[in-house]
Amino acid sequence: MMEIKMRVLEGPGAGKEYIESTDEPNNILVGREDITSKANWRLDIQDRYISRAHFILEIRPPNCMLRDPCSLNGTYILKPGQKREKVEEVLLDDGDKIEVGNTILGFEIATITGKKEEIYEPSDKTLPEEEKEKEKEAELRCIRCGNPLKDLPSLTDKNLRNLDFMCSRCKKEIESIREKENAKLASKKYYCVGEGCIKDISDIANRDGRAAELADVALYLCKDCAEKEREKGREKAKKEGKVLPKNMVGYLILNKLGEGGMGVVYKARHEETGRIVALKQMKPIEKGKERALRRFHREMSIMQNLKHPNIVQIYEAGQYNNQPLFMSEFMPDGNLLRFISDEGKPLLSPSEATKLIADSLIGLEYFHNAEPGYTTRKYVHRDIKPENILLNRSNNMYIPKIADFGLARCYGAHGGTITKTGECMGTHMYMPPEQITSFKYCKPPTDIFAMGITLYYLLTGLYPLEDFPPPWRMRELTLIDILKLFKKSPMYMMLYDPIIPVHQRKRNLSVELCKVVDKAIEKKVNKRYQTANSFRSSLLKAIGN
C-alpha cells in the first residue's frame, strides 16, 4: 500500500493536508477551489494564480508523476539541494516542495506496511493457516485455475509465456491441446513473406511447437530476407543519428516501428522459428522491485490468453537490460492514422470509417467481458486511440485489431510511468473527464468515449474541442512548439470546454450517424452508450447495415 501526502506549507490555507492511500493506479487532479471546480484536491480560492485544473498527480505505485504541460502560471519544483525549476512533468520524491501561484506545498510519499493485499481466497478450506496466507499472494497462483504454483518463473533466463504461470496440471492440458493442433496442421506449409520471396521455411517454423497455435496470426521471414531488412533498418537509424539494437532475447531487430510514452516498438524476427513480431521495449519500471516486475509479467501472461480476430495477440514477454518487453502479432499495414492525410483530410468515406470502428468494437466487447484467468475482474483498456487500432489488409479489406489491451493499467499498476509529455498531451483528447479525475474507477464507457473520439477524428480530421490541435498539426514538431499550440491545459479543456457536435465539423454527414457519434462522446458517463455492443449496433443501423 502506498500513501502520498501534500501539505500546504506557505500561502492561503497553510496547514491543510491532502492524503491518498492506494495500491492501484490513480490520478489526482489538483486545482483551485471554485464553484465549478472538478479537482480532487482543491487549494484555497484566495490564491488566484492557481488554475482550477492546475496539475495532475499520476499515481503508479510505487511512483508518483506530476504533470503540468501548460497551466497559465506554471508549476515549480524545489528538490532538496537543487535549484527551483519550472516543470511540465517530474517524478516526485519524498520531501519535494511544489510551488504553484503564491502557495508552497510539501510532498511526502511512503509505503504502508502491515496491510496485506487480499487478491484471491483459497477454495480449499482444509489447508493450514500458514498455507492460506501464502496463497493470498497473487503471483503464487495458476493464471488458469487458481491453484498454487510450486515455483515462480525466473525473470532472467528465458522469455515468459502463459504456460510459465500455470500449474503442472494446466500446463499438461494446454500442451496436450497444442500437440493435437500441431498434428492436425502437420502438413501445413509456412512461407517467407519477404518482398519477392516465397521460400518454404516450414522446417523451422514449428521449432518451438507454436506454429499451429499461432497459425491464424503469425507471419514468417527467411534468414536472407531478414538480414536485408535489418540492413535497411540499420541504415535508416544511422541517418537519424541513432543505433539500431541488434538482438534482444532471441530476436533479431529489423527496424524501428515507432516510439510512444511507454517505450519503443521494433519489428523483429524470432531467430529460432523465423516468426515476425512487434517487439515493445518498455521504459524501466522506476524504483520497481523484482516482485513488481514479476507481477507485471504475470499479468502480461494472462493477456496472452486473449484471442480474438479483432485484437492483437500477445506471444510472450521478457526482460532486456532490466527493461520489460513483450512480443506480439505483427500488423503489417499500419494503424488508423493512415486514413487522415498530412493536411488533416479524411481519406475514407463515412461508411468505410464507421465499419472499421464497428469491427473494432467487436474486439472491445470481447475484452470488456473476458475472463482470461481465474480472476473475475473485468478489464478496461484506458488507452484507445487511432495509433492503438492496427490494420491487416486481406482480400482488399482492412481488418482492424486493437493493440495494447490492458497495458496502460498493467504497466502503471506495477510502477511504470508514461514519461513523454507530448504523448501524454495527445492522449488526453481520448480521455473522458472521469479518466482524469477517477482513473481507478474507469468502466467500459470510458473506452466507448475514446472509440467515439477516434471515429469523430476519422470522419472530420479534427477533434471535438475547439482549442485542441489535431495530431496532423503536431507531427514533426518539437515539444516546445507543441506546447505553443495549446492555448489552455488539455485537462482543463476536457473538463470544462464544450464538445462540438460532429455535424458542425462536417455538414454532409447523415443526421443518424451524427446522433450516434455525439452520444458516444458525451462528457457525462451516464449519457453515453454503456457497452461496445450497443454503440456498434447503433452505428450499423445509422449507415444502413
Steps between C-alpha positions, in 0.01 A plus 500: 500500500629845405414828671559845358450818700498864395511773766461876445821644648461864394219709354122502542375195687837434667491179703235322294584140405394275214554121528449206263570134580484249215652189349340566161587751225308824542498864389457794738411833343623797704353846448346809659178481699215637290126448465567317170820323610534132415837461670544213745726708727389864513734777609385823665284721278693809614803405290377625162823395327398134531288360217188294562681207334862587573691172504436131526667238718526168318531235769657182365614313812773532618544820293323833472539724194397867501385638164427860408546539123357850463324660799482880484755572775695175506622263772842516667686225684747549782696180558742484795841629394379612155390828345135598463385376159188543288375159385256348254551158658711359781524177697441610859709393798428511870587847632447692173333840512249611237444871430179614328397866503565637848473156659778258596408135555700233677488153341542173685491144368518181704429127489254384762601168654291253692213492250483194278329509165223242479468409136371143509343293772607132503217264413654210698389565857707208633836666433706609802473868595860564400429362151188714468707808577751413232231441241360847542794622295378510142830401343483161676191390308441342162357754257265235357348321798623692806677205661834559677821510297795302632759729344509853366656557156835674480501845342845466348566165335222484240202674347174447688183349354165423651612140569765633739231629737290181493498205735632164374150365434390798289832506321461133400143563379601797288803319359279203410254729319784663308648163403164401349480833316850447364409148385201635305720757329800274450479539123458878505776695327648829621652746253713810522305823449807702401470717190511273193582195713291187548763275660356203689616526865273229641809319634555770764154655551395247764827461689337638816179300448281809451442509122152350525406714800596817307395380154234771457721794597871430452712609201846367419823626346793298370852577621612668176199735487542578869862601451407725206225669702730532800757681284238746372385566856857552618571751220180690577594523868851615408361788289299608803814492715386193693611141541260213438540224762592166347363227723264479794420174681516282190358754255680675215394866490406594141389862529335750728124531459434785742541646846236594754456593861564151635787394275637418155348256251718299260428258221698188590555140389500206738830340402395148597180488292518794256178643649457876456386694808442850624741524794418773750783598733349679798661779695648374827258458788663768713564400857338168417595186693520144370158418639340792316670393177386141543143610557520714187614198299234285661226735384653513152487119500130517584455732202651229277179304553299769322442378145259673264503602132479868600772513763877482457628177653783508753755217456735530797680744731854540627774721643788679326745728682259513795223624272177301459402413146238294322455354156171502312342437163654714226244713316648597162262773387535777758222649710191717460706819468577395141146607410565867578719691256798714604270801458227353722267383224296181564588235241207265566133538427277529811377145438853358474619678815192388692541135397862498623392631839206258510739208445735636766209511744455123463849454643435759770182323614694173521767665711255669736339163576811280492598280791836379372616359833344387826431862588151640443627856467370682196743688281503855366753600233548868606715581196277473191621731221566470123863395559379202705266367231727316261422371152546187293396508135341179370296447182501876436345564841655645815458300820539721810651357816532681830849490651644539849200352680532562870851637459422850632364359824740206529812709443381774734387260768855379547682831499537584130453865405425663167777755482450678170314829534403528133363146504304568816350822361386331181342217696299742714255557215387139528455518878150577627477712817470199731833361379669822613328528837421132583752286313469186710120496471489499119243265343416400140338839416849651536611296198173581318588870523849441363365289212245775425776764489695272265205480261442877527860553393475254209186677377622860534879512543434711811440456871171605663662771716557838338848568638637145492738467199469172305794260456576604142586850623739361762698268271869575477475779760722535803345485846543877538309560175229254605453684829457827308203349313309454823320812617379319812589189694376177332351396833318832532355472150376147555342589834346837414481571126185401307506216250440618143228284335640303208258651245653844566833358387366325190156597370460215250483228764164335553291617795475142630877446503561836667257415780679172569848657506385789719348259752821294515707809592271647763706629791249369754560129526132408554402662170739288293453152361577262783630207293702458184221287354235770542730759339575262212133417439410869482787569259400222262138609509603859423680396181233253393676174588 
